[in-house]
């Protein structure tokens, strides 16, 4: 029986070079979630070497898109491979869905349980503002 080169539980996660663009809050949960998701998607681990967080996490009510962080994933030449939205529940959706399938991870430690105060959130059929 051939031995394995590495254990799947001991596998080192892909670590990207990160830049923050217009980001003023702690997004360590977002960075961790994106790095873990890249390991789950064929074709991303080998291509993506850096990433950029665009702005603070936020909802996009006019697109019915709940609170999420937005990230652009870049190759070694700094060219965009895809972008992604990462959600508080651990779901990561890539813009090139036909090529890169969504990933569902457990929620990341340190992710807000609820969006910060003053951020619009979905509540049933209406929008409300979080006051917590």
HUJO-V152922 format. One record per helix or strand. SS is the DSSP state (H for helix, E for strand). FROM is the first residue (numbers start at 0). TO is the last residue. If there is no record, write none. Layout:
# HUJO-V152922
ss,from,to
SS,FROM,TO
SS,FROM,TO
This chain:
# HUJO-V152922
ss,from,to
E,16,20
H,27,39
H,43,46
E,49,53
E,57,59
H,60,62
E,64,73
E,79,86
E,90,93
E,102,103
E,119,122
E,125,128
